[in-house]
Amino acid sequence: MEAELGTVISTADGPTTLSFSFVISNPKVKKGQFVKVEEGQAAVLGFVSEIFRANRYFERAESVAEYERASPMGESFPVKDWEYTVAKVSVQGAFEDGHFLRSYLPVSPGSRVIEAGNELLKKFLKFDDNGLNIGTLQHHQLEAKLSLDRLLQKHLAILAMSGSGKSYLMSVIIEELLDRPAQDGRIAVVVIDSHGEYSGFKQTKYAKQTEVVPAKKFKIAFRRVSPHMLQEWSPEMSAAQLRELVPIMEQLRKEKKAKAEPYTIEDLIMRVEGEMAEKKKETVRRPLVAWLSELRSSRLFSKSDFPKLQEAVAPGKLVVFDLSDIENQYRKQIIVSYICRRLFKLRKKGKIPPFLLVVEEAHNFAPEKAERKQALAKQPIITIAREGRKFGACLCLISQRPVHLATSALSQCNTNIILRITNPFDIEHIGESCEGIDSSTQDSITTLRVGEALVIGEAVGSPIFVKVRKLKSQLPQKGVSLQLLAARFEEEAKRKKEDVEAFL
């Protein structure tokens, strides 16, 4: 039975087709709650955008000040009898004959306001019984099951300040994808893990579905590297130098193919040094050899890929590229650039299943403003963002600094899940880039607690607040608390001092 919540009132601002207010008669009413009003054959649906409390006895400041000099107002007047609470409702639409329509008539003053039922909300918010359960709709006993297609096909962005639960929420989504039955459609999940936060899946019940690839073991088959990729990884390379490099690589490729053996970066360096020395092109040869030597020093290139993405990326499987053990940003950029290019190429050829590529710390790999050498992965990420939806190549960008994330990539994410953010520049950027977010909803971002999320965009029929569910399996924590690190340091220092004194 849907509970009655209050009565619509007439105010200077309405009711209108966009909003109305009602006097609350039920303490269950909360800000952000969905309510409805039966208006003829239609049910007008809205959510509580703000709640006000008023009392006629306390409206005039001078009167209150005068009476309070003698004794509290409550001793002279029945002030509690005149107190009332008003909720302002933002109208979302009308449900009539099984369809949601734009509200075309305002509700009538005096109409009864009741809580919106779960079945009505599921239809309006476009929840899917076979969708991904990320938590519970705020102020309702309704699981927020988001459609796989709506959430991921047109890309997803998870935005929040550090410590607000970005990785936890992503882990919840990964669990849902790994638990998904084959008949409902399963996709592969690939994670670019900057801090090693997802490697713990290997120690849970999902261990058999998980492959963790440490960055130090990652290898690129040099035969798959094109001249244009080399130019991208060496941004200083000129067009003239690229023209000289292309025929050398083509000739080397043909020679090695005839011998049925792959060629290496060492082979290319030797050929460049030899041929260009004969042609006396020192001004071209020296920079090319220097750039190729720098690439060689990254120790990323081999005769074959590791892992072989065509084998590792499979339906219902998780591949985690753990970049936490390397500090060289240039090397990280090359790894992410190659993974993005290779995944997209394999998907377009149908050699791997539809996939979700999760990029943690996305503002580091696709920054809005940075030198080309510090943003080698930016263009491949933008390519997937722009073209991936046509091929089942889905993208999830996770960032704690959305203002630094490339707008051309973020704007392609049709669904945004926002957790707590307090930086005013980031909040302003979100307000400008996210469709469907009004000033009231935007202001609520700073008040979100850990584990609370705002979902906006394609995945839902209206912006909603969700309490993120608990993980089904506890992931091992990465790192140690500051308190424990400090205690261990002092204990170790004390032990060393005692050892030295004992030796002396």
C-alpha positions as CSV (number, residue, x, y, z in Angstrom):
1,M,0.0,0.0,0.0
2,E,1.5,3.3,-1.0
3,A,1.7,5.7,2.0
4,E,0.1,9.1,1.9
5,L,2.6,11.9,2.4
6,G,0.8,15.2,2.3
7,T,-1.4,17.7,0.5
8,V,-0.6,19.9,-2.5
9,I,-0.8,23.6,-1.7
10,S,-1.2,26.8,-3.8
11,T,1.9,29.1,-3.6
12,A,3.1,32.2,-5.4
13,D,5.2,29.8,-7.6
14,G,2.7,27.2,-8.4
15,P,1.6,24.5,-8.9
16,T,3.1,24.5,-12.4
17,T,3.9,21.8,-15.0
18,L,7.5,21.9,-13.7
19,S,7.0,22.0,-9.9
20,F,4.6,22.0,-7.0
21,S,4.7,22.1,-3.2
22,F,2.9,20.1,-0.5
23,V,2.5,20.2,3.2
24,I,4.0,17.1,4.7
25,S,1.8,15.0,6.9
26,N,4.1,11.9,7.0
27,P,7.6,12.0,8.6
28,K,8.8,9.5,6.0
29,V,9.3,12.3,3.5
30,K,13.0,12.9,2.7
31,K,14.8,15.1,0.2
32,G,15.5,13.1,-3.0
33,Q,12.5,10.9,-2.5
34,F,10.1,10.2,-5.5
35,V,6.4,11.0,-5.0
36,K,3.3,10.9,-7.2
37,V,0.0,12.7,-7.5
38,E,-3.0,11.0,-9.1
39,E,-4.4,13.6,-11.6
40,G,-7.4,12.2,-13.5
41,Q,-6.2,9.3,-15.6
42,A,-2.6,10.2,-15.2
43,A,0.0,9.9,-12.4
44,V,2.3,12.9,-12.1
45,L,5.7,11.8,-10.9
46,G,8.3,14.0,-9.2
47,F,11.1,14.0,-6.6
48,V,11.4,16.1,-3.5
49,S,14.1,18.7,-4.4
50,E,14.0,20.6,-1.0
51,I,12.1,20.7,2.3
52,F,11.2,23.8,4.2
53,R,9.9,24.2,7.8
54,A,7.8,27.2,8.8
55,N,6.0,28.7,11.7
56,R,3.7,31.8,11.7
57,Y,4.7,32.8,15.2
58,F,8.3,33.2,14.2
59,E,7.9,35.1,10.9
60,R,8.4,38.6,12.2
61,A,11.8,39.1,13.8
62,E,10.8,42.2,15.8
63,S,7.8,40.5,17.4
64,V,9.9,37.5,18.4
65,A,12.6,39.7,19.9
66,E,10.0,41.7,21.9
67,Y,8.2,38.6,23.3
68,E,11.4,36.7,24.0
69,R,12.6,39.5,26.4
70,A,9.9,38.6,28.9
71,S,9.7,34.8,28.4
72,P,10.2,32.1,25.7
73,M,7.5,32.3,23.0
74,G,6.5,28.7,23.8
75,E,5.3,29.7,27.3
76,S,2.9,32.3,25.9
77,F,1.7,30.8,22.6
78,P,0.9,27.3,21.3
79,V,3.8,27.7,18.8
80,K,4.0,23.9,18.0
81,D,0.5,23.9,16.8
82,W,1.4,26.4,14.0
83,E,4.5,24.7,12.8
84,Y,4.4,23.0,9.4
85,T,6.8,21.5,6.9
86,V,6.6,22.0,3.1
87,A,8.3,19.9,0.5
88,K,9.1,21.3,-3.0
89,V,8.7,18.8,-5.8
90,S,10.4,18.9,-9.2
91,V,8.0,17.3,-11.7
92,Q,9.6,14.6,-13.9
93,G,6.6,13.7,-16.0
94,A,3.2,12.0,-16.2
95,F,2.4,8.3,-16.5
96,E,-0.7,7.6,-18.6
97,D,-1.9,4.5,-20.5
98,G,1.4,2.7,-19.9
99,H,3.6,5.5,-21.2
100,F,5.6,8.3,-19.7
101,L,4.8,11.7,-21.1
102,R,5.8,15.3,-20.5
103,S,3.6,16.9,-17.8
104,Y,1.1,19.0,-19.7
105,L,-1.2,20.1,-16.8
106,P,-0.3,21.2,-13.2
107,V,-1.6,19.2,-10.3
108,S,-4.5,20.6,-8.4
109,P,-4.1,22.3,-5.0
110,G,-5.6,20.0,-2.4
111,S,-4.6,16.8,-4.2
112,R,-3.1,14.0,-2.1
113,V,0.6,13.2,-2.5
114,I,1.6,9.6,-2.1
115,E,4.9,7.7,-2.3
116,A,5.9,6.4,-5.7
117,G,5.6,2.6,-6.0
118,N,8.6,0.4,-7.0
119,E,7.0,-0.8,-10.2
120,L,6.3,2.8,-11.4
121,L,9.9,3.8,-10.5
122,K,11.4,0.8,-12.3
123,K,9.6,1.9,-15.5
124,F,10.4,5.5,-15.1
125,L,14.1,5.1,-14.1
126,K,14.6,2.4,-16.8
127,F,15.8,-0.2,-14.3
128,D,16.3,-3.7,-15.8
129,D,15.6,-6.9,-13.8
130,N,18.6,-8.5,-15.6
131,G,20.7,-5.4,-15.1
132,L,23.7,-4.6,-12.9
133,N,22.8,-4.1,-9.3
134,I,25.0,-1.3,-7.9
135,G,23.0,-0.6,-4.8
136,T,19.7,0.8,-3.4
137,L,17.7,3.8,-4.6
138,Q,18.0,6.4,-1.9
139,H,14.9,6.6,0.4
140,H,13.3,3.6,-1.4
141,Q,13.5,-0.1,-0.9
142,L,14.4,-0.7,-4.6
143,E,17.5,-2.1,-6.0
144,A,19.2,0.1,-8.6
145,K,19.6,-2.4,-11.4
146,L,21.1,-0.6,-14.4
147,S,20.7,-1.9,-17.9
148,L,24.0,-3.2,-19.3
149,D,23.4,-1.5,-22.7
150,R,22.4,1.9,-21.2
151,L,25.2,2.0,-18.7
152,L,28.2,0.9,-20.8
153,Q,27.5,0.9,-24.5
154,K,27.7,4.7,-24.7
155,H,30.5,4.8,-22.1
156,L,30.7,5.6,-18.4
157,A,32.6,8.0,-16.3
158,I,33.1,7.6,-12.5
159,L,34.1,10.9,-10.9
160,A,35.0,11.6,-7.3
161,M,37.7,12.9,-5.0
162,S,40.3,10.6,-3.5
163,G,38.9,8.2,-0.8
164,S,35.2,8.6,-1.9
165,G,34.8,5.1,-3.1
166,K,35.5,5.2,-6.9
167,S,37.4,1.9,-7.0
168,Y,34.9,0.3,-4.6
169,L,32.0,1.2,-6.9
170,M,34.0,-0.1,-9.9
171,S,34.6,-3.3,-8.1
172,V,30.9,-3.7,-7.5
173,I,30.3,-3.2,-11.2
174,I,33.0,-5.8,-12.1
175,E,31.4,-8.3,-9.7
176,E,28.1,-7.8,-11.5
177,L,29.7,-8.4,-14.9
178,L,31.6,-11.5,-13.7
179,D,28.5,-13.0,-12.2
180,R,26.4,-12.3,-15.3
181,P,25.0,-15.6,-16.8
182,A,25.8,-16.4,-20.4
183,Q,22.2,-16.2,-21.6
184,D,22.0,-12.5,-20.5
185,G,25.1,-11.6,-22.5
186,R,28.6,-11.5,-21.0
187,I,31.4,-9.1,-21.9
188,A,35.1,-9.1,-21.1
189,V,36.6,-6.6,-18.6
190,V,40.0,-5.0,-19.0
191,V,41.3,-2.7,-16.3
192,I,44.2,-0.3,-16.5
193,D,45.1,-0.4,-12.8
194,S,47.4,2.5,-11.7
195,H,47.6,1.6,-8.0
196,G,47.1,-2.2,-7.9
197,E,43.6,-1.9,-6.4
198,Y,42.0,-4.6,-8.5
199,S,44.7,-7.3,-8.3
200,G,42.9,-8.5,-5.2
201,F,40.2,-10.1,-7.4
202,K,42.8,-12.9,-7.9
203,Q,42.4,-13.7,-4.1
204,T,38.6,-13.9,-4.1
205,K,36.0,-16.3,-5.5
206,Y,36.6,-14.7,-8.9
207,A,40.2,-16.0,-9.0
208,K,39.5,-18.4,-11.9
209,Q,38.0,-15.6,-14.0
210,T,40.8,-13.2,-13.3
211,E,44.2,-12.7,-14.9
212,V,46.6,-10.1,-13.3
213,V,49.4,-8.9,-15.6
214,P,52.2,-7.0,-13.7
215,A,53.6,-4.1,-15.8
216,K,57.1,-5.6,-15.6
217,K,56.0,-8.7,-17.5
218,F,54.1,-6.8,-20.2
219,K,55.6,-7.1,-23.6
220,I,54.8,-5.7,-27.1
221,A,55.5,-7.7,-30.2
222,F,57.6,-5.2,-32.2
223,R,56.4,-6.6,-35.5
224,R,53.0,-5.2,-34.6
225,V,54.4,-1.7,-34.2
226,S,53.7,0.6,-37.2
227,P,55.9,3.6,-38.2
228,H,53.0,5.9,-37.2
229,M,52.9,4.3,-33.7
230,L,56.6,5.0,-33.4
231,Q,56.0,8.6,-34.4
232,E,53.3,8.8,-31.8
233,W,55.6,7.4,-29.1
234,S,58.4,9.8,-30.3
235,P,56.5,13.1,-30.7
236,E,59.6,15.0,-31.8
237,M,59.9,12.9,-35.0
238,S,59.4,15.0,-38.1
239,A,57.4,14.1,-41.2
240,A,60.7,13.9,-43.2
241,Q,62.2,11.4,-40.6
242,L,59.0,9.4,-40.7
243,R,59.2,9.2,-44.6
244,E,62.8,7.8,-44.2
245,L,61.7,5.3,-41.6
246,V,58.7,3.8,-43.4
247,P,60.5,2.1,-46.4
248,I,63.2,0.7,-44.0
249,M,60.6,-0.9,-41.8
250,E,58.6,-2.2,-44.8
251,Q,61.8,-3.8,-46.3
252,L,62.8,-5.3,-42.9
253,R,59.3,-6.7,-42.5
254,K,59.4,-8.4,-45.9
255,E,62.8,-9.9,-45.3
256,K,61.9,-11.4,-41.9
257,K,58.5,-12.6,-43.2
258,A,60.3,-14.5,-45.9
259,K,62.4,-16.2,-43.3
260,A,59.3,-16.8,-41.1
261,E,60.8,-14.9,-38.1
262,P,59.8,-11.7,-36.4
263,Y,62.1,-8.7,-36.4
264,T,63.1,-6.8,-33.3
265,I,63.8,-3.2,-32.4
266,E,67.5,-4.1,-32.4
267,D,67.2,-5.1,-36.0
268,L,65.6,-1.8,-36.9
269,I,68.2,0.3,-35.1
270,M,71.0,-1.6,-36.9
271,R,69.3,-1.1,-40.3
272,V,68.7,2.6,-39.7
273,E,72.3,3.1,-38.7
274,G,73.6,1.2,-41.7
275,E,71.4,2.5,-44.5
276,M,71.4,6.1,-43.4
277,A,75.1,6.1,-42.8
278,E,75.6,5.0,-46.4
279,K,73.3,7.8,-47.7
280,K,75.1,10.3,-45.5
281,K,71.9,11.4,-43.8
282,E,73.4,12.1,-40.4
283,T,70.8,14.8,-39.5
284,V,68.0,12.2,-39.9
285,R,69.9,9.2,-38.6
286,R,71.1,10.5,-35.2
287,P,67.7,11.6,-33.8
288,L,66.0,8.4,-35.1
289,V,68.6,6.2,-33.5
290,A,68.3,8.2,-30.3
291,W,64.5,7.9,-30.2
292,L,64.6,4.2,-31.0
293,S,67.2,3.6,-28.4
294,E,65.0,5.4,-25.8
295,L,62.2,3.1,-26.8
296,R,64.5,0.0,-26.5
297,S,65.5,1.2,-23.0
298,S,61.9,0.9,-21.9
299,R,62.3,-2.9,-22.2
300,L,58.8,-3.3,-23.5
301,F,59.5,-4.9,-26.8
302,S,59.9,-8.5,-27.6
303,K,59.2,-11.0,-30.4
304,S,55.7,-11.7,-29.2
305,D,53.0,-10.0,-27.1
306,F,52.5,-10.8,-23.4
307,P,49.8,-11.4,-22.6
308,K,48.2,-12.3,-25.9
309,L,45.1,-10.2,-25.8
310,Q,43.3,-12.5,-28.3
311,E,43.5,-15.3,-25.7
312,A,43.2,-13.3,-22.4
313,V,40.2,-11.2,-23.3
314,A,37.2,-13.6,-23.0
315,P,33.5,-13.3,-22.1
316,G,33.0,-13.2,-18.3
317,K,36.7,-12.8,-17.7
318,L,38.7,-10.0,-16.0
319,V,42.2,-8.9,-17.1
320,V,44.0,-6.5,-14.8
321,F,47.1,-4.6,-16.0
322,D,48.8,-3.7,-12.8
323,L,50.9,-0.6,-13.3
324,S,51.6,0.1,-9.7
325,D,55.2,-1.4,-9.8
326,I,56.6,1.0,-12.3
327,E,57.2,4.7,-11.8
328,N,58.3,5.7,-15.4
329,Q,55.4,7.6,-16.8
330,Y,56.7,7.4,-20.4
331,R,56.6,3.6,-20.1
332,K,53.1,3.6,-18.6
333,Q,51.9,5.8,-21.5
334,I,53.2,3.4,-24.1
335,I,51.6,0.4,-22.4
336,V,48.2,2.1,-22.2
337,S,48.5,3.4,-25.7
338,Y,49.3,-0.1,-27.1
339,I,46.5,-1.8,-25.1
340,C,43.9,0.6,-26.3
341,R,45.0,0.3,-30.0
342,R,45.3,-3.4,-29.9
343,L,42.0,-4.0,-28.1
344,F,40.1,-1.8,-30.5
345,K,41.7,-3.4,-33.6
346,L,40.9,-6.9,-32.4
347,R,37.3,-6.0,-31.6
348,K,36.7,-4.4,-35.0
349,K,37.9,-7.6,-36.6
350,G,35.6,-9.6,-34.3
351,K,38.6,-11.6,-32.8
352,I,37.7,-10.7,-29.2
353,P,34.2,-10.3,-27.5
354,P,32.6,-7.0,-26.6
355,F,34.6,-5.5,-23.8
356,L,34.7,-2.8,-21.1
357,L,38.0,-1.0,-20.8
358,V,38.4,0.6,-17.4
359,V,41.0,3.4,-17.1
360,E,41.9,4.4,-13.6
361,E,43.4,7.8,-13.1
362,A,42.1,8.7,-16.6
363,H,43.3,12.3,-16.3
364,N,46.9,11.1,-16.3
365,F,46.4,9.1,-19.6
366,A,44.0,11.5,-21.4
367,P,44.7,14.9,-19.9
368,E,43.1,18.1,-21.3
369,K,46.4,19.9,-21.4
370,A,49.8,18.3,-21.4
371,E,52.9,17.9,-23.6
372,R,52.5,15.2,-26.3
373,K,55.1,13.0,-24.6
374,Q,53.0,13.0,-21.4
375,A,49.8,12.1,-23.2
376,L,50.7,9.3,-25.6
377,A,47.6,7.3,-24.6
378,K,45.2,10.3,-25.1
379,Q,44.4,9.8,-28.8
380,P,43.7,6.0,-28.6
381,I,41.4,6.6,-25.6
382,I,39.5,9.3,-27.5
383,T,39.3,7.0,-30.5
384,I,37.5,4.3,-28.4
385,A,35.3,7.0,-26.8
386,R,34.2,8.3,-30.2
387,E,33.9,5.1,-32.2
388,G,33.8,2.2,-29.7
389,R,30.0,2.1,-29.3
390,K,29.5,0.9,-32.9
391,F,31.7,-2.1,-32.2
392,G,31.0,-3.1,-28.6
393,A,34.2,-1.5,-27.3
394,C,33.0,0.2,-24.1
395,L,35.0,2.7,-22.0
396,C,34.9,3.6,-18.3
397,L,36.9,6.6,-17.3
398,I,37.7,7.0,-13.6
399,S,39.1,10.3,-12.3
400,Q,39.5,12.3,-9.2
401,R,40.2,15.5,-11.2
402,P,37.5,15.7,-14.0
403,V,38.6,19.3,-14.8
404,H,41.9,17.9,-16.0
405,L,40.4,15.1,-18.0
406,A,40.2,15.6,-21.8
407,T,36.8,17.1,-22.6
408,S,36.7,15.3,-25.9
409,A,36.8,11.9,-24.0
410,L,34.6,12.9,-21.1
411,S,31.9,14.4,-23.3
412,Q,31.5,11.0,-25.0
413,C,30.5,9.3,-21.7
414,N,26.7,9.4,-21.8
415,T,26.4,8.2,-18.2
416,N,28.2,9.7,-15.2
417,I,28.3,8.3,-11.7
418,I,29.5,11.0,-9.3
419,L,30.6,10.4,-5.7
420,R,31.7,13.1,-3.2
421,I,33.6,16.0,-4.8
422,T,34.4,19.3,-3.0
423,N,36.8,21.1,-5.4
424,P,34.7,24.0,-6.9
425,F,36.5,23.8,-10.2
426,D,35.6,20.1,-10.6
427,I,32.0,20.7,-9.6
428,E,31.7,23.6,-12.1
429,H,33.2,21.4,-14.8
430,I,30.7,18.6,-14.0
431,G,27.8,21.0,-14.2
432,E,28.9,22.1,-17.6
433,S,29.6,18.7,-19.1
434,C,26.8,16.6,-17.6
435,E,23.4,16.9,-19.2
436,G,20.4,16.7,-17.0
437,I,22.0,18.1,-13.8
438,D,20.3,21.1,-12.2
439,S,21.7,23.5,-9.7
440,S,20.1,21.7,-6.7
441,T,21.5,18.3,-7.7
442,Q,24.9,19.9,-8.4
443,D,24.9,21.4,-4.9
444,S,24.2,18.0,-3.4
445,I,27.5,16.6,-4.7
446,T,29.5,18.2,-1.9
447,T,27.2,16.6,0.7
448,L,27.5,13.0,-0.5
449,R,28.9,10.6,2.1
450,V,31.3,7.7,1.3
451,G,29.3,5.0,-0.5
452,E,26.7,7.4,-1.8
453,A,26.6,8.1,-5.5
454,L,24.7,10.3,-8.0
455,V,23.8,8.6,-11.3
456,I,23.1,10.9,-14.3
457,G,22.7,10.2,-18.0
458,E,21.7,7.5,-20.4
459,A,21.5,4.7,-17.8
460,V,18.7,6.2,-15.9
461,G,15.5,8.1,-16.7
462,S,16.3,10.8,-14.2
463,P,19.2,11.7,-11.9
464,I,19.1,9.4,-8.9
465,F,21.0,9.0,-5.6
466,V,22.1,5.5,-4.8
467,K,23.6,3.8,-1.7
468,V,26.3,1.6,-3.2
469,R,25.9,-2.0,-2.1
470,K,28.5,-4.0,-0.3
471,L,31.0,-6.1,-2.2
472,K,30.1,-9.8,-2.3
473,S,33.7,-10.8,-1.6
474,Q,36.2,-8.7,0.4
475,L,39.1,-7.5,-1.6
476,P,42.5,-7.5,0.2
477,Q,43.6,-4.0,1.1
478,K,46.4,-2.5,-0.9
479,G,49.0,-0.8,1.3
480,V,49.3,-0.3,5.1
481,S,47.8,2.4,7.4
482,L,49.9,5.4,8.2
483,Q,49.8,4.6,11.9
484,L,51.1,1.1,11.4
485,L,53.9,2.3,9.0
486,A,55.0,4.9,11.6
487,A,55.1,2.2,14.4
488,R,57.0,-0.2,12.2
489,F,59.6,2.4,11.3
490,E,60.3,3.2,14.9
491,E,60.5,-0.4,15.9
492,E,62.9,-1.1,13.1
493,A,65.1,1.9,14.0
494,K,65.1,0.8,17.7
495,R,66.1,-2.8,16.7
496,K,69.0,-1.6,14.5
497,K,70.3,0.7,17.3
498,E,70.2,-2.2,19.8
499,D,72.0,-4.5,17.3
500,V,74.8,-1.9,16.8
501,E,75.2,-1.4,20.6
502,A,75.3,-5.1,21.2
503,F,78.0,-5.5,18.5
504,L,80.1,-2.7,20.0
